[in-house]
């Protein structure tokens, strides 16, 4: 390998700075005698050449160090970016059984973040309780929020509601109440978009709150824990209505929804103190960062919305028909879910369930399966027959119980889901998949606000949107 000096020598030769060898093969100037005119000239030339050579060596060495440091800096920057990206996506890559991370950036707000002053929703500090939060909130008379969702979705009838399953609807109401508290507003009791009898993917029928939820419990709890929040019926008279249209999810936290409402009122010029005003919001789903609230405040908000006890009680009847020890499994594989399941398809769910059962639960001989499709029930029975377990559903139990059969046949799709919810919530062990808010909600309740104590197995990474905003 050539030395760095010889490389430099060759480079300089190529540039014509040094003379070529003479015919004798000696280096230039090797034949002169010191003290002669010729020798002084040649000596000066050699001295200049040497200085140029040394200068170029220094420059090239400097550039090499600069290039080395630049490459090192680029590599370091790439490593930092990779680590930051990995940290942000940790909740997507790993199963996170704690729904309350200390810090997590979930998404960007579609509003200006660099405000000089953020409106303060509370007049004083508050303790970690819903009652304390409401007592400290600055309330405004004549201003209400309505979170009933009506969207004209492409390819669906006008007035079709946003398609939301049972726990998604629960979350929209919970978020709406939190919005109202943040902005110091009242609440219009929301109506519910219900699945069509003819097409379960259409939500074009509208029912009152009590169709799925316990309205009396909500009103009573608000009166006890947040009496400042006024609730009105959707039929009650108001002077003005403002429709707030958002094109994407917005993740609000303390003070930000109040800012959104203030901006809206400033733009419209409405004054709720002079004319009662309802702001119609069209997409509350998963739009409040509950992990930034205190644990007690969050839990109180979650507990405001209970399912209609009529359907919960039917679920309890079904539990009474089962042995004291049974496994519960929720399979999410209906045709409306095919587009987002990806690798968590039916086969992945069942394969994981069979492995878990064989590993830990062969002593439990009854499996209760809940799906929204009879054909999936039948396929599951066939696929797990080698487990030698007794697989049952609400329908198989109703086959020999006419009273239960009449109750099941008299209700709608999501009302049946409430019955299954109670059975799965009460099971010895529960199995589900991570992309379903229904599964997550059952695990969350079994663990009393955390998946850590749910005695369940959830296939796949928990979406960060559940971790922050459920």
C-alpha positions in Angstrom: 0.0 0.0 0.0 1.4 3.4 -0.9 2.1 6.0 1.8 0.1 9.1 2.1 3.3 11.1 1.2 3.9 9.2 -2.0 0.2 9.6 -3.0 0.6 13.3 -2.4 3.8 13.3 -4.5 2.1 11.7 -7.4 -0.8 14.1 -7.2 1.6 17.1 -7.2 3.4 15.6 -10.2 0.1 15.3 -12.1 -0.5 18.9 -11.4 2.9 19.9 -12.9 4.3 21.5 -9.7 7.3 19.2 -9.5 9.7 18.6 -12.4 9.9 15.2 -14.1 13.1 13.0 -13.6 16.0 13.9 -15.9 17.6 11.5 -18.4 20.1 10.3 -15.8 17.3 9.1 -13.6 18.3 11.5 -10.8 15.9 13.8 -9.1 15.9 17.4 -10.3 18.7 19.3 -8.7 20.6 16.3 -7.5 23.6 17.1 -9.7 24.2 20.7 -8.8 27.0 22.1 -6.7 26.2 24.4 -3.8 27.5 27.9 -4.1 27.0 28.3 -7.9 24.4 30.5 -9.5 22.7 27.5 -10.9 22.7 25.8 -7.5 21.1 28.8 -5.7 18.4 29.0 -8.3 17.7 25.3 -8.0 17.8 25.4 -4.2 15.2 28.2 -4.2 13.0 26.3 -6.6 13.3 23.2 -4.4 12.5 25.3 -1.3 9.4 26.8 -2.9 8.3 23.3 -4.1 8.8 21.9 -0.6 6.7 24.6 0.9 3.9 24.1 -1.7 4.1 20.3 -1.0 3.8 20.8 2.7 1.0 23.3 2.3 -1.0 20.9 0.1 -0.4 18.1 2.6 -1.8 20.2 5.4 -4.8 21.3 3.3 -5.6 17.8 2.2 -5.3 16.5 5.8 -7.6 19.2 7.0 -10.2 18.4 4.3 -10.0 14.7 5.2 -10.7 15.5 8.8 -13.6 17.7 7.9 -15.0 15.0 5.6 -14.6 12.5 8.4 -16.4 14.7 10.9 -19.1 15.5 8.5 -19.8 11.8 7.8 -19.7 11.1 11.6 -22.2 13.9 12.1 -24.6 12.6 9.4 -24.4 9.0 10.9 -25.1 10.4 14.4 -28.1 12.4 13.1 -29.6 9.3 11.4 -29.2 7.3 14.6 -31.0 10.0 16.6 -33.9 10.2 14.1 -34.2 6.4 14.2 -34.3 6.3 18.0 -36.9 9.1 18.1 -39.1 7.4 15.6 -38.8 4.2 17.4 -39.8 5.9 20.7 -42.8 7.6 19.1 -44.1 4.3 17.7 -43.4 2.1 20.7 -47.1 1.9 21.5 -47.7 0.5 18.0 -44.9 -2.0 18.1 -45.3 -3.5 21.5 -48.3 -4.6 23.5 -48.8 -1.8 26.1 -51.0 -3.0 28.9 -50.9 0.4 30.7 -53.4 2.8 29.3 -51.8 5.8 31.1 -48.3 6.5 29.7 -46.5 9.4 31.4 -45.8 11.1 28.0 -47.1 10.4 24.6 -47.5 12.6 21.6 -50.6 11.2 19.8 -51.2 13.6 17.0 -51.1 17.2 15.9 -53.9 19.6 16.6 -55.3 21.3 13.5 -55.1 24.7 15.2 -52.3 27.2 16.0 -50.2 25.9 18.8 -48.0 29.0 19.3 -50.6 31.2 21.0 -49.5 34.2 23.0 -52.2 33.4 25.7 -54.3 30.3 26.0 -57.7 30.9 27.5 -57.9 29.5 31.1 -60.9 27.2 31.5 -60.6 27.1 35.3 -60.6 30.0 37.8 -58.4 28.2 40.3 -56.3 25.0 40.7 -58.4 21.8 41.2 -57.8 18.4 42.8 -58.0 15.2 40.8 -61.7 14.7 40.9 -64.6 15.5 38.5 -66.4 17.5 41.3 -63.3 19.7 41.9 -62.8 20.3 38.2 -66.4 21.4 37.6 -66.3 23.6 40.7 -63.2 25.4 39.4 -64.4 25.8 35.8 -65.5 29.2 34.5 -69.0 28.5 33.2 -71.0 30.4 30.5 -74.8 30.8 30.4 -76.7 30.1 27.2 -73.9 28.1 25.5 -74.3 24.3 24.7 -72.5 21.6 22.7 -74.3 19.0 20.7 -72.2 16.0 19.6 -74.9 14.0 17.7 -73.1 12.9 14.6 -74.6 13.2 11.1 -72.3 12.7 8.2 -73.1 12.4 4.5 -70.7 9.6 3.7 -69.8 8.8 0.1 -71.9 6.0 -1.3 -74.3 6.0 1.6 -77.7 7.7 2.0 -77.8 11.4 3.0 -78.0 11.8 6.8 -76.1 8.6 7.4 -74.4 8.7 10.8 -70.7 8.0 11.4 -70.4 4.2 11.7 -69.5 3.5 15.3 -69.7 0.4 17.4 -70.9 0.3 21.0 -67.7 1.4 22.7 -67.0 4.1 20.0 -70.4 5.6 20.7 -69.6 5.5 24.5 -66.4 7.3 23.9 -67.9 10.1 21.8 -70.3 10.9 24.6 -67.6 10.8 27.2 -65.4 13.1 25.1 -68.3 15.5 24.5 -68.9 15.9 28.2 -65.2 16.6 28.7 -65.3 19.2 26.0 -68.4 20.8 27.6 -66.5 21.1 30.9 -63.4 22.5 29.3 -65.3 25.2 27.6 -67.8 25.9 30.4 -70.7 24.9 28.2 -74.0 23.0 28.8 -74.8 19.7 27.0 -77.5 18.7 24.5 -78.4 15.1 25.3 -77.1 13.4 22.2 -79.1 11.1 20.0 -77.6 7.9 18.6 -77.1 6.8 15.0 -78.3 3.2 14.9 -77.5 0.5 12.3 -80.0 -0.2 9.6 -81.9 -3.5 10.0 -81.3 -4.2 6.3 -77.6 -3.2 6.1 -75.5 -3.2 9.3 -72.9 -0.9 7.6 -75.5 1.9 7.3 -76.2 4.1 10.4 -79.3 5.9 9.1 -81.7 5.5 12.0 -81.9 7.8 15.0 -82.8 6.9 18.5 -82.7 8.5 21.9 -79.8 8.1 24.3 -81.6 5.4 26.3 -81.7 3.1 23.3 -78.2 1.9 24.4 -77.3 3.8 27.6 -78.6 4.6 31.1 -79.9 8.2 30.8 -81.1 8.3 34.4 -77.7 7.3 35.7 -76.0 10.0 33.5 -78.2 12.8 34.7 -78.1 11.7 38.3 -74.3 11.4 38.3 -73.8 14.8 36.7 -76.1 16.4 39.2 -73.9 14.9 42.0 -70.5 15.4 40.6 -70.9 18.3 38.1 -74.1 20.2 38.9 -72.8 23.3 37.1 -73.1 21.5 33.7 -76.6 22.0 32.4 -78.2 19.3 30.3 -81.0 20.1 27.8 -83.0 17.9 25.4 -82.4 18.1 21.7 -86.1 19.3 21.3 -85.6 22.3 23.6 -85.6 25.7 22.1 -82.4 27.6 21.3 -81.9 30.8 19.4 -78.8 30.0 17.4 -77.0 27.0 16.0 -73.4 26.9 14.8 -72.1 23.9 12.9 -68.4 23.3 13.5 -66.9 21.3 10.7 -63.6 19.6 11.2 -61.8 17.7 8.5 -59.6 15.5 10.7 -59.1 14.3 14.3 -58.1 17.0 16.8 -56.7 15.8 20.1 -57.8 18.4 22.7 -56.6 18.8 26.2 -57.0 21.3 29.0 -57.9 24.7 27.6 -57.7 23.9 23.9 -61.4 23.1 23.3 -62.3 26.4 25.1 -59.9 28.2 22.7 -61.7 26.4 19.8 -65.1 27.6 21.0 -63.9 31.1 21.7 -62.4 31.3 18.1 -65.7 30.0 16.7 -67.8 32.6 18.6 -65.4 35.4 17.7 -65.7 34.5 14.0 -69.5 34.2 14.0 -70.1 37.2 16.2 -72.5 35.3 18.4 -73.0 36.2 22.1 -74.6 33.4 24.1 -75.4 35.7 27.0 -77.8 37.5 24.6 -79.1 34.5 22.6 -78.8 30.9 23.5 -76.4 29.1 21.2 -75.7 25.5 20.4 -72.4 24.5 18.8 -72.8 21.3 16.8 -69.6 19.3 16.7 -69.4 16.4 14.2 -66.5 14.2 15.4 -65.7 13.7 19.0 -64.4 10.1 18.8 -61.1 9.7 20.6 -60.6 13.5 20.6 -59.6 14.2 24.2 -56.3 13.2 25.7 -57.6 11.7 28.9 -54.2 10.5 30.0 -53.4 14.2 30.8 -56.3 14.3 33.2 -56.0 12.8 36.7 -56.8 9.1 37.1 -59.8 9.8 39.3 -61.2 12.5 37.0 -60.9 10.2 34.0 -62.5 7.3 35.8 -65.4 9.4 37.0 -66.0 10.6 33.4 -65.8 7.0 32.1 -68.3 5.8 34.7 -70.9 8.5 33.8 -71.9 6.5 30.7 -73.4 3.1 31.6 -75.2 0.7 29.3 -79.0 0.4 29.5 -79.6 -1.9 32.5 -82.4 -3.8 30.6 -79.8 -5.4 28.3 -77.1 -5.7 31.0 -79.6 -7.7 33.0 -80.2 -10.1 30.1 -76.4 -10.6 30.0 -76.5 -11.5 33.7 -79.2 -14.1 32.9 -76.9 -15.6 30.4 -74.1 -15.7 32.9 -76.4 -17.6 35.2 -76.8 -20.3 32.6 -73.1 -20.9 32.4 -70.8 -22.8 34.8 -69.0 -20.8 37.4 -65.7 -21.1 35.4 -65.7 -20.3 31.7 -63.6 -18.6 29.0 -64.9 -15.6 27.0 -63.7 -14.8 23.6 -64.6 -11.9 21.3 -63.8 -12.5 17.6 -63.7 -9.4 15.4 -63.9 -10.7 11.8 -67.1 -9.5 10.3 -67.0 -8.2 6.7 -66.9 -4.5 7.8 -63.6 -5.2 9.6 -61.7 -6.9 6.8 -60.3 -3.7 5.6 -58.4 -2.8 8.8 -57.6 -6.1 10.4 -54.5 -6.8 8.3 -52.5 -9.7 9.9 -54.9 -9.8 12.8 -57.5 -11.6 10.7 -59.7 -14.4 11.8 -57.0 -17.1 11.4 -54.5 -15.2 13.5 -57.0 -14.6 16.3 -58.0 -18.2 16.4 -54.4 -19.5 16.2 -53.4 -17.4 19.1 -56.5 -18.4 21.1 -55.8 -22.1 20.6 -52.2 -21.7 21.7 -53.1 -19.8 24.8 -55.8 -22.3 25.7 -53.5 -25.3 25.3 -50.8 -23.6 27.3 -52.8 -22.4 30.3 -56.6 -23.2 30.3 -57.3 -26.8 29.3 -58.9 -27.2 32.7 -61.7 -24.8 31.7 -64.1 -26.8 29.6 -66.7 -24.1 28.6 -65.9 -21.4 26.0 -68.4 -18.6 25.4 -67.8 -16.9 22.0 -69.3 -13.5 21.0 -69.4 -12.3 17.4 -71.7 -10.3 15.2 -72.0 -13.0 12.6 -73.6 -16.5 13.0 -71.3 -18.0 10.3 -68.2 -17.0 12.3 -69.7 -18.7 15.4 -70.1 -21.9 13.4 -66.6 -21.7 11.9 -65.1 -21.2 15.3 -66.9 -24.3 16.7 -65.4 -26.4 13.9 -61.9 -24.9 14.2 -61.6 -25.6 17.9 -63.2 -29.0 18.0 -59.9 -30.7 18.9 -59.8 -28.8 22.2 -62.6 -31.0 23.4 -64.3 -28.0 25.0 -68.0 -27.0 25.1 -68.4 -23.9 22.9 -71.6 -21.9 23.5 -73.1 -18.6 22.3 -76.2 -16.7 23.4 -78.1 -18.3 20.6 -77.1 -21.9 21.4 -78.2 -21.2 25.0 -81.5 -19.7 23.8 -82.2 -22.8 21.7 -83.5 -24.5 24.9 -84.7 -21.4 26.7 -87.8 -19.8 25.0 -87.8 -16.8 27.3 -84.2 -15.9 26.5 -84.9 -16.5 22.8 -87.7 -14.1 22.8 -85.5 -11.4 24.4 -82.7 -11.9 21.9 -85.0 -11.8 18.9 -86.8 -8.6 20.1 -83.7 -6.4 20.2 -81.2 -4.8 17.7 -77.6 -5.6 16.8 -75.8 -3.3 19.3 -78.3 -4.1 22.1 -77.2 -7.7 21.7 -73.6 -6.5 22.0 -74.4 -5.1 25.4 -75.6 -8.6 26.5 -72.4 -10.2 25.3 -70.4 -7.4 27.0 -71.8 -8.5 30.4 -71.0 -12.1 29.7 -67.4 -11.5 28.6 -66.8 -9.0 31.4 -67.8 -11.7 33.9 -65.8 -14.5 32.4 -62.9 -16.3 34.2 -60.5 -15.4 31.4 -61.1 -13.1 28.4 -59.5 -13.2 24.9 -59.8 -10.6 22.2 -57.9 -8.6 19.5 -56.3 -5.2 20.0 -57.8 -3.2 17.1 -61.3 -3.6 18.5 -62.5 -0.8 20.9 -65.1 -3.4 22.1 -62.3 -5.8 23.2 -60.3 -3.0 24.7 -63.3 -1.6 26.6 -64.0 -5.0 28.2 -60.4 -5.5 29.2 -60.2 -2.0 30.5 -63.3 -2.6 32.7 -62.1 -6.0 33.9 -58.9 -4.3 35.0 -60.7 -1.4 36.7 -59.1 1.2 34.4 -56.1 -0.7 33.2 -55.3 -3.8 31.2 -52.7 -4.8 33.9 -55.3 -6.5 36.0 -57.7 -7.6 33.3 -56.9 -11.4 33.4 -57.1 -11.3 29.6 -55.0 -11.8 26.5 -55.3 -9.3 23.7 -53.7 -10.2 20.4 -51.6 -7.4 18.7 -50.2 -4.1 19.8 -52.7 -1.7 21.5 -53.3 1.4 19.3 -51.9 4.5 20.9 -55.2 6.2 20.4 -56.8 3.8 22.9 -53.9 4.4 25.4 -54.4 8.2 25.3 -58.0 8.9 24.6 -60.3 6.0 25.7 
